[in-house]
Amino acid sequence: MLISIIFLILAIITILNIKRPQIQEKQIQFKEAVTYILKYKIVRLYVLDYFFVQIAMNTGLGLKILMLTNIFNFSDGNATNYLLVVGLIADLIGIIAYKISYRQK
């Protein structure tokens, strides 16, 4: 619980410190958006790819939570915190690997 509150406070501070320029956008109608998606093949592929990847990622997350709670007898909160910590560690390892590979080039 404490970890989520800390991340919430950090997120709020970050969002409040972002300076956004004022952009006047025109309203895009639903029909225009669908026409744009259907017109360009690369956009269609991206939308389909995003749709199926999100299904796969959410299914994988659900299976991880199910395994942690049923097989390893974690509570719901502990399983969520475990996956949060593992995800943060994976992000840190990815950042370090990126910086190391960037220096070598």
C-alpha positions in Angstrom: 0.0 0.0 0.0 2.8 2.4 0.9 4.6 1.7 -2.4 1.5 2.6 -4.4 1.0 5.8 -2.4 4.6 6.9 -3.0 4.3 6.2 -6.8 1.0 8.1 -6.8 2.5 11.1 -5.2 5.5 11.0 -7.6 3.2 10.7 -10.5 1.1 13.7 -9.4 4.2 15.8 -8.8 5.6 14.9 -12.3 2.3 15.7 -14.0 1.9 19.0 -12.2 5.5 20.1 -13.3 5.0 19.4 -17.0 4.6 22.5 -19.0 2.3 22.0 -22.0 2.0 24.4 -24.8 -1.6 25.5 -25.6 -2.6 23.7 -28.8 -5.8 24.4 -30.6 -7.0 21.1 -32.0 -10.0 20.6 -34.3 -12.5 18.0 -33.3 -12.1 14.8 -35.3 -15.3 13.0 -36.0 -15.5 9.2 -35.6 -16.2 8.7 -39.3 -13.1 10.6 -40.2 -11.0 8.5 -37.8 -12.3 5.2 -39.2 -11.8 6.4 -42.8 -8.2 7.3 -41.9 -7.5 3.9 -40.4 -9.0 2.1 -43.3 -7.2 4.2 -45.9 -3.6 3.5 -44.8 -2.4 -0.1 -44.7 0.3 0.6 -42.1 -2.2 2.2 -39.7 -4.5 -0.9 -40.1 -1.6 -3.2 -39.3 -0.6 -1.1 -36.3 -4.1 -1.0 -34.9 -4.5 -4.8 -35.3 -1.1 -5.5 -33.9 -1.8 -3.2 -30.9 -5.2 -4.9 -30.3 -3.7 -8.5 -30.3 -0.6 -7.5 -28.3 -2.8 -6.0 -25.6 -4.9 -9.1 -25.4 -1.8 -11.2 -25.1 -0.2 -9.0 -22.5 -3.3 -8.8 -20.3 -3.8 -12.6 -20.6 -0.2 -13.1 -19.5 -0.6 -10.7 -16.6 -3.8 -12.5 -15.5 -2.1 -15.8 -15.7 0.9 -14.6 -13.6 -1.5 -13.2 -10.9 -3.5 -16.5 -11.0 -0.4 -18.6 -10.6 0.9 -16.4 -7.7 -2.4 -16.5 -5.8 -3.4 -20.2 -6.4 -0.1 -22.1 -6.6 2.2 -20.1 -4.4 -0.6 -18.9 -2.0 0.2 -15.2 -2.3 -2.5 -12.7 -1.3 -3.9 -10.5 -4.1 -2.0 -7.5 -2.7 1.3 -9.4 -2.3 1.1 -10.8 -5.9 0.4 -7.3 -7.3 3.3 -5.8 -5.3 5.6 -8.6 -6.4 4.8 -8.1 -10.0 5.3 -4.3 -9.6 8.7 -4.7 -8.0 9.8 -7.3 -10.7 8.6 -4.9 -13.4 10.6 -2.0 -12.0 13.7 -4.2 -11.7 13.2 -5.3 -15.3 12.9 -1.6 -16.4 16.1 -0.7 -14.5 18.0 -3.6 -16.0 16.7 -2.5 -19.5 17.9 1.1 -18.9 21.3 0.0 -17.7 21.7 -2.4 -20.7 20.7 0.4 -23.1 23.2 2.8 -21.6 26.0 0.3 -21.7 25.2 -0.6 -25.4 24.9 3.1 -26.3 28.4 3.8 -24.8 29.9 1.0 -26.8 28.8 2.5 -30.1 
